[in-house]
């Protein structure tokens, strides 16, 4: 083929715009490009799934405890409380009125002490406090109860209150940075201690426990930290699924390695690789992050590259390209407790995207600068008897697209797409898991709902769009179906966890679901476009989780009549998805 003039190439580009202007997937068939493939290869935003575990141990005793006396009988006239500064004597006396004025034994005295401890812990909110009977001679019906409220002596700041259990890689100085943020002479409360332990555990990947011991001053406590580094140096996973695209290969093979705390800084290096059975899409990525202060702030750096070539019905185009990204992020925990957490993330990313249709000597090369700010949170509650989990994710992005190929830039302007230049968009996700009942003999039943979407200020590059179809969207449609600048998705599920036969057999889960969504192809529609999509599907799934380290997820879904996919000519109905993952 002789070389084409720029005018001819511009004309061809207009005819093939759905391939060369990545956001213009407004007419069938949809031709994948670097932006779409990059977007579909990325993991979803990570939201906390399990309730955090916090362990606080109180070993302190200012004086030896009173020894059990089986034959003790005493008529209590008055309880004398020592060490209480947060709750008045009168309030505590009222709690023990039933133990006064008649003979009681040692067991009843201990029960009275337990009432005081539980009142501090549950009603007053001082779970680090406890009460006990000190060694004493009971005279005139006066019984002393010693209360340790958890006032700290500040010794945790001296660098000698960290105990390592087993082999650990993390440096003591890193953990001391976290201890240094805890108030020196304050009262140890559940909120403060839980925040500290969660901060350490989630920022460094280790398992720590707060221990309150006898303080250096009378009536005070010393805060110690017990640390165990459970994750080995290297962890990872292998995975296979059919979440790929028609044109680059349905079946994907994915693997990742985490190098945990390699430099003793609470850091982590993650390496990931992915390919398809045809080799039509090959991706690799690297991510490194570490805590940079004692307040849980983490700095991250990431790099990824994806190379693709289109096959099957697109083979004649001889189309191939790449997507390369480099970025940096800052993550900071804004709130941490046993029931709730909230974190904020700032992320910058530079993207190089390239799509080549070599049969026509057409090239679409462009670069993007994207800055985003997001909030991610979760809340465990006790609504209804079994309680539930609510999760939310909000993201605001601002970016700029600039074409490095003049023909692509001209085509973008001539078609009226005008994706070149600055833009901003807003993403959201809100989901709720409501437990209905939980019984080891009959299984667990829960309801799940998810609502997500995005809006944009203008027509977007394909790397910034959303898709209606796929295993994490409307499961009745192929991956990448209904790609658009704006849209929303709703997923509703019923989940039933069958009773476990043993811990080795894992958890078998049955789900039924309905998915629906709407997409607006272009934020600023082209004249006469009319290609917005409203898709719905329904189906069922079977998941087998934690089966000797394996996780299998499957779904089978049917779509509404008359709403056929445009991204996959195979027209699979029903649409089936699976994913098999093995962790190590």
C-alpha positions in Angstrom: 0.0 0.0 0.0 1.4 3.4 -1.0 1.8 6.0 1.7 -1.4 7.9 2.5 -1.5 11.7 2.6 -2.5 13.4 5.8 -5.8 14.3 4.3 -6.6 10.7 3.5 -5.5 9.5 6.9 -7.8 12.1 8.5 -10.7 10.9 6.4 -10.0 7.3 7.4 -9.7 8.4 11.0 -13.1 9.9 10.9 -14.6 6.6 9.6 -12.8 4.6 12.3 -13.3 7.1 15.1 -14.5 4.6 17.6 -11.0 3.2 17.5 -8.9 6.3 17.3 -10.8 8.6 19.6 -11.1 6.4 22.6 -14.1 8.0 24.1 -16.2 7.7 21.0 -17.6 4.2 21.5 -21.0 5.4 20.4 -21.7 3.0 17.5 -21.3 -0.7 17.2 -19.1 -2.5 16.9 -17.0 -1.2 19.8 -13.3 -1.4 19.0 -11.2 -1.7 22.1 -8.3 0.6 22.7 -5.5 1.3 25.2 -7.7 3.4 27.5 -10.4 0.7 27.8 -8.0 -2.1 28.3 -6.0 -0.2 30.9 -9.2 0.6 32.8 -10.5 -3.0 32.7 -7.2 -4.5 33.9 -7.1 -2.4 37.1 -8.4 -3.7 40.4 -11.5 -2.0 41.9 -11.0 0.6 44.7 -10.2 -1.3 47.8 -12.7 -0.9 50.6 -12.3 -2.6 54.0 -14.1 -5.9 54.2 -13.6 -7.3 57.6 -14.1 -5.8 61.0 -10.8 -4.8 62.5 -9.5 -6.6 65.5 -8.1 -4.7 68.5 -6.6 -6.3 71.5 -5.9 -4.4 74.8 -4.4 -6.3 77.7 -4.4 -5.0 81.3 -1.9 -6.7 83.6 -1.3 -4.0 86.2 -2.0 -4.2 89.9 -0.9 -1.5 92.2 -1.2 -3.7 95.2 -1.4 -7.5 95.7 -5.0 -8.7 95.2 -7.0 -10.1 98.1 -6.8 -13.8 98.3 -10.0 -15.9 98.1 -11.4 -16.8 101.5 -14.0 -19.5 101.3 -15.3 -19.0 104.9 -15.4 -15.2 104.7 -18.7 -13.6 105.8 -18.9 -9.8 106.1 -21.8 -7.3 106.4 -20.8 -4.4 104.2 -21.7 -1.0 105.5 -19.7 1.1 103.0 -17.5 0.5 100.0 -14.4 2.8 99.9 -13.2 3.5 96.4 -9.6 4.3 95.7 -8.3 5.7 92.4 -11.5 6.9 90.9 -11.3 10.4 89.3 -13.7 10.1 86.4 -16.8 8.7 88.3 -17.9 9.9 91.7 -18.1 7.9 94.9 -21.9 8.4 95.1 -22.4 7.1 91.6 -20.4 4.0 92.3 -22.0 3.4 95.7 -25.4 3.3 94.1 -24.3 0.5 91.8 -23.5 -1.8 94.8 -26.5 -1.1 97.1 -27.7 -4.7 96.9 -24.5 -5.9 98.5 -24.8 -3.7 101.6 -26.5 -4.4 105.0 -26.5 -8.2 105.0 -23.8 -10.9 105.2 -22.0 -11.8 102.0 -19.1 -14.0 101.1 -16.0 -13.5 99.0 -17.7 -14.5 95.8 -20.3 -11.7 96.3 -17.5 -9.2 96.9 -15.8 -10.2 93.7 -19.1 -9.9 91.9 -19.4 -6.3 93.2 -15.9 -5.6 91.9 -16.9 -6.9 88.5 -19.9 -4.6 88.4 -17.6 -1.6 88.9 -15.2 -2.8 86.2 -18.0 -3.4 83.7 -19.5 0.0 84.4 -16.2 1.7 83.6 -15.8 -0.4 80.5 -19.3 -0.4 79.0 -21.1 2.6 80.4 -18.3 5.1 81.0 -16.2 4.2 78.0 -12.9 3.3 79.8 -12.2 -0.3 78.7 -8.6 0.0 79.9 -9.8 0.5 83.4 -10.4 -2.3 85.9 -11.2 -2.7 89.6 -10.1 -5.3 92.1 -10.0 -6.1 95.8 -6.6 -5.3 97.2 -5.2 -7.2 100.2 -6.9 -5.8 103.3 -8.2 -6.4 106.7 -11.9 -5.6 106.6 -13.0 -3.7 109.7 -16.3 -2.0 110.7 -17.9 -3.3 107.5 -15.8 -1.1 105.3 -14.5 -2.8 102.1 -11.9 -1.1 99.8 -12.1 -1.4 96.0 -9.1 -0.2 94.1 -9.8 1.3 90.7 -7.2 1.7 88.0 -8.6 4.0 85.4 -5.6 3.8 83.0 -3.7 7.1 83.6 -0.4 6.8 81.7 2.9 7.7 83.2 4.5 8.7 79.9 7.1 6.0 79.9 6.0 4.7 76.5 8.0 7.7 75.0 11.3 6.4 76.3 11.8 3.8 73.5 11.9 0.8 75.8 8.3 -0.3 75.8 8.2 -2.4 72.6 8.3 -6.2 72.9 8.9 -8.3 69.7 7.4 -11.8 69.6 9.2 -14.2 67.3 11.2 -13.1 64.2 10.4 -9.6 63.0 11.8 -7.4 60.3 10.2 -4.1 61.2 12.5 -1.6 62.8 11.8 -0.5 66.4 12.2 3.2 65.4 9.2 2.9 63.0 6.9 1.6 65.8 8.2 4.2 68.3 7.1 6.9 65.8 3.5 5.7 66.4 3.9 5.5 70.2 5.3 9.0 70.2 1.9 10.3 68.9 0.1 8.9 72.0 -0.6 11.5 74.8 2.1 11.2 77.4 0.1 11.6 80.6 -3.5 11.2 79.4 -6.1 8.7 80.4 -6.0 5.5 78.2 -9.4 5.3 76.6 -10.8 2.7 74.2 -11.0 5.2 71.4 -7.4 6.3 71.7 -5.9 2.8 72.2 -8.0 1.3 69.4 -6.9 4.2 67.1 -3.2 3.6 68.0 -3.4 -0.2 67.4 -5.3 0.1 64.2 -3.0 2.8 63.0 0.1 0.5 63.6 -1.5 -2.6 62.2 -2.9 -1.1 59.1 0.0 1.1 58.4 2.8 -1.5 58.8 1.1 -4.8 58.1 2.1 -6.3 61.5 0.0 -7.4 64.4 0.4 -5.4 67.6 -1.3 -5.4 71.0 -1.5 -2.7 73.6 -0.5 -3.8 77.1 -1.1 -1.7 80.2 1.3 -2.6 83.1 2.1 -1.1 86.4 3.3 2.5 86.0 6.3 4.2 87.5 4.1 6.4 89.7 1.4 5.3 92.1 -1.9 5.1 90.4 -0.5 5.2 86.9 -0.2 2.8 84.0 2.6 2.1 81.6 1.8 1.5 78.0 3.7 -1.3 76.3 3.4 -2.7 72.8 3.6 -6.4 71.9 4.5 -6.9 68.2 4.3 -9.9 66.0 5.0 -9.9 62.3 2.6 -12.5 61.0 2.9 -12.1 57.2 6.0 -13.8 55.8 8.4 -11.9 53.7 6.7 -13.0 50.4 3.0 -13.5 49.9 1.0 -13.6 46.6 -1.6 -15.1 44.5 -2.3 -16.8 41.2 -5.6 -16.3 39.4 -7.4 -17.2 36.2 -10.7 -15.9 34.9 -12.7 -15.2 31.8 -12.9 -11.4 32.4 -11.1 -10.5 29.2 -12.3 -8.9 26.0 -13.5 -10.6 22.9 -10.7 -9.0 20.8 -7.7 -9.6 23.1 -8.7 -12.9 24.7 -11.4 -13.9 27.2 -9.2 -16.0 29.5 -6.8 -14.1 31.7 -4.0 -15.4 33.7 -2.9 -13.2 36.6 -0.3 -13.4 39.3 1.0 -11.1 42.0 3.8 -11.1 44.6 3.9 -9.0 47.7 7.2 -8.4 49.4 6.2 -7.4 52.9 8.4 -5.1 55.0 11.5 -5.7 52.8 13.5 -2.8 54.4 12.0 -2.9 57.9 10.0 0.3 57.4 6.5 -1.2 57.3 6.8 -1.0 53.5 5.5 -3.2 50.8 6.5 -3.9 47.2 3.8 -5.4 45.0 4.6 -6.9 41.5 1.8 -8.0 39.2 1.6 -9.6 35.8 -1.4 -10.5 33.6 -1.9 -12.0 30.1 -4.6 -13.6 28.1 -4.7 -17.0 26.4 -4.1 -15.4 23.0 -1.4 -13.0 24.2 -3.6 -10.2 22.9 -3.2 -8.3 26.2 -0.1 -8.3 28.4 0.2 -6.2 31.5 2.8 -5.7 34.2 2.8 -3.4 37.2 4.8 -2.4 40.3 3.7 -0.6 43.4 5.7 0.5 46.4 4.4 2.2 49.5 5.6 2.9 53.1 4.5 4.9 56.2 6.2 8.2 56.4 5.2 9.3 59.9 3.6 8.1 63.1 0.2 9.3 62.1 -0.4 6.6 59.5 0.3 8.6 56.4 1.6 6.4 53.6 3.4 7.4 50.5 3.0 5.2 47.4 4.6 5.0 43.9 3.3 3.0 41.0 4.1 2.0 37.5 2.3 -0.1 34.9 2.4 -0.9 31.2 -0.1 -2.8 29.1 0.6 -3.9 25.5 -2.2 -5.1 23.3 -3.0 -6.4 19.8 -6.5 -6.9 18.4 -7.5 -10.2 17.0 -10.6 -12.1 15.8 -12.9 -9.9 13.7 -10.5 -7.0 14.1 -7.4 -8.8 12.8 -7.6 -7.0 9.4 -7.0 -3.7 11.1 -3.6 -4.9 12.4 -4.3 -2.8 15.4 -2.0 -2.7 18.5 -1.0 -0.2 21.1 0.1 0.4 24.7 -0.9 2.1 27.9 1.8 3.2 30.3 1.3 4.9 33.7 3.4 6.3 36.4 2.0 7.8 39.6 2.4 8.7 43.2 -0.1 8.8 46.0 -0.5 9.9 49.6 -3.0 8.0 51.9 -3.9 9.2 55.4 -6.3 7.7 57.9 -8.7 10.3 59.0 -10.6 8.2 61.5 -10.1 4.7 62.9 -12.1 2.8 65.5 -13.4 -0.7 66.0 -16.6 0.1 64.2 -15.7 2.8 61.7 -12.9 4.0 59.5 -12.3 6.8 57.1 -9.3 7.5 54.9 -8.3 10.1 52.4 -6.1 9.7 49.3 -4.5 12.1 47.0 -3.1 10.6 43.7 -1.3 11.9 40.7 -0.8 9.9 37.5 0.7 10.5 34.1 -0.5 8.3 31.3 0.9 7.6 27.9 -1.7 6.0 25.6 -1.1 4.8 22.1 -3.4 3.2 19.5 -2.1 2.2 16.1 -4.1 0.9 13.2 -1.2 -0.2 11.0 -3.3 -1.3 8.0 -4.1 2.4 7.4 -0.9 3.9 9.0 -3.1 5.7 11.6 -1.8 6.5 15.0 -3.5 8.0 18.0 -1.0 9.0 20.7 -1.9 11.1 23.6 -0.9 11.8 27.2 -2.9 12.6 30.3 -2.1 14.2 33.6 -4.7 13.2 36.3 -5.0 14.4 39.8 -7.6 12.8 42.1 -8.7 13.1 45.7 -10.8 10.4 47.3 -12.5 9.4 50.6 -13.1 5.8 51.5 -15.0 4.7 54.6 -16.8 1.9 56.3 -19.2 1.6 59.3 -20.3 -1.5 61.2 -23.6 -1.2 63.0 -26.2 -3.2 64.8 -29.3 -2.4 62.7 -31.7 -5.3 63.0 -30.5 -8.1 65.2 -27.7 -9.3 63.0 -26.2 -5.9 62.1 -24.5 -4.9 58.9 -21.7 -3.1 57.1 -22.0 0.2 55.1 -19.2 1.2 52.8 -18.7 4.4 50.7 -16.2 5.8 48.2 -16.1 9.3 46.8 -13.6 10.5 44.2 -13.0 13.8 42.5 -10.6 13.9 39.5 -9.2 16.7 37.4 -7.0 16.1 34.4 -5.8 17.2 31.1 -5.6 15.4 27.7 -3.2 16.4 25.0 -2.7 14.7 21.7 0.9 14.1 20.5 -0.3 13.2 17.0 -1.7 16.0 14.8 -4.1 13.8 12.8 -5.7 12.5 16.0 -6.0 16.0 17.4 -7.6 17.2 14.2 -10.1 14.3 14.2 -11.0 15.0 17.8 -11.8 18.6 16.9 -13.6 17.9 13.6 -16.0 15.4 15.1 -17.0 17.7 17.9 -15.8 15.3 20.6 -13.3 17.9 21.9 -11.8 15.6 24.5 -8.5 17.5 24.2 -7.8 19.8 27.2 -8.9 20.0 30.8 -11.7 18.1 32.4 -13.0 16.9 35.7 -15.3 14.1 36.9 -16.9 12.8 40.1 -17.2 9.1 41.0 -19.1 7.5 43.8 -19.8 4.1 45.3 -22.2 3.2 48.2 -23.0 -0.3 49.3 -24.7 -2.0 52.2 -24.5 -5.6 53.5 -27.4 -6.3 55.8 -27.2 -9.5 57.8 -30.6 -11.1 58.2 -29.7 -14.1 60.3 -26.7 -16.1 61.3 -26.9 -19.7 62.5 -24.1 -22.3 62.3 -26.7 -25.1 61.9 -28.7 -23.6 59.0 -26.3 -21.0 57.6 -26.1 -17.3 57.2 -28.4 -15.1 55.1 -27.7 -11.5 54.0 -28.8 -8.9 51.5 -26.3 -6.7 49.5 -26.9 -3.6 47.5 -24.5 -1.4 45.6 -25.0 1.9 43.8 -22.1 3.5 41.9 -21.6 5.9 39.0 -19.9 9.0 37.7 -20.6 12.4 36.1 -18.2 14.4 33.9 -17.7 18.0 32.9 -17.1 17.1 29.2 -16.3 14.3 26.8 -13.7 12.0 28.3 -10.8 9.8 27.2 -11.6 6.1 27.3 -9.3 5.6 30.2 -11.6 7.8 32.3 -14.9 6.3 31.3 -17.0 3.7 33.0 -18.5 0.4 31.6 -21.9 -1.1 32.2 -20.9 -4.7 31.4 -18.7 -7.1 33.2 -18.4 -9.3 36.3 -18.3 -6.3 38.6 -21.1 -4.4 36.9 -24.0 -5.8 34.9 -23.1 -9.5 34.8 -25.4 -10.3 31.8 -23.1 -8.3 29.4 -19.5 -8.6 28.2 -16.6 -6.7 29.7 -16.5 -3.1 28.4 -20.1 -3.1 27.2 -21.7 0.4 27.3 -18.6 2.4 27.9 -19.5 6.0 28.5 -18.6 9.3 30.1 -21.4 9.3 32.6 -23.7 6.7 34.1 -24.8 4.7 37.1 -25.0 1.1 38.2 -27.1 -0.7 40.7 -26.5 -4.3 42.0 -28.8 -6.1 44.3 -28.0 -9.5 45.8 -29.3 -12.1 48.2 -26.5 -14.2 49.7 -26.8 -17.5 51.6 -23.8 -19.1 53.2 -24.3 -22.8 53.7 -23.3 -24.4 57.0 -19.7 -25.3 57.2 -18.8 -29.0 57.4 -15.3 -28.2 58.6 -12.8 -25.4 58.4 -10.9 -27.2 55.6 -13.9 -27.3 53.3 -14.3 -23.5 53.2 -17.5 -21.6 52.7 -20.0 -22.4 50.0 -22.1 -19.3 49.1 -25.2 -19.1 46.9 -26.3 -15.7 45.4 -29.1 -14.4 43.4 -28.8 -11.0 41.8 -30.3 -8.3 39.6 -28.1 -5.7 37.9 -29.2 -2.5 36.1 -27.5 0.6 34.8 -27.6 3.6 32.5 -24.8 5.2 30.5 -24.6 8.4 28.6 -22.1 7.8 25.9 -20.8 11.4 25.7 -21.2 14.0 28.4 -21.7 16.5 25.6 -23.7 14.5 23.1 -22.9 14.8 19.4 -25.6 15.9 17.0 -28.1 13.1 16.3 -26.2 10.6 18.4 -28.9 9.1 20.5 -26.8 6.1 21.6 -27.4 6.1 25.4 -27.8 2.7 27.0 -30.0 1.3 29.7 -29.2 -2.3 30.5 -30.5 -4.9 32.9 -29.6 -8.4 33.8 -30.4 -11.0 36.4 -29.0 -14.4 37.4 -27.4 -16.5 40.1 -23.9 -17.4 41.3 -22.0 -20.0 43.3 -18.9 -19.0 45.3 -16.6 -21.4 47.1 -14.4 -19.3 49.5 -11.4 -20.2 51.6 -11.2 -23.7 50.3 -7.6 -24.7 51.2 -6.4 -21.3 50.0 -8.6 -21.3 46.9 -11.4 -18.9 46.1 -13.9 -19.7 43.3 -16.5 -17.2 42.1 -19.0 -17.8 39.4 -22.1 -16.2 37.9 -24.6 -16.9 35.2 -26.8 -14.1 34.0 -29.6 -13.4 31.4 -30.3 -10.0 29.9 -33.4 -8.2 28.9 -34.9 -9.1 25.5 -33.9 -6.6 22.8 -30.8 -5.3 24.5 -28.0 -7.1 22.7 -24.3 -6.4 23.3 -22.3 -4.4 20.8 -18.9 -5.1 22.2 -18.9 -8.9 21.5 -20.3 -10.4 18.3 -20.6 -13.8 19.9 -23.8 -12.6 21.7 -23.3 -15.1 24.6 -26.6 -15.7 26.3 -26.6 -16.4 29.2 -23.4 -14.7 30.1 -21.1 -16.6 32.4 -18.2 -15.4 34.4 -15.7 -17.3 36.7 -12.6 -16.5 38.7 -10.3 -18.9 40.5 -7.7 -17.5 42.8 -5.1 -19.3 45.0 -3.3 -17.3 47.6 0.1 -18.2 49.0 
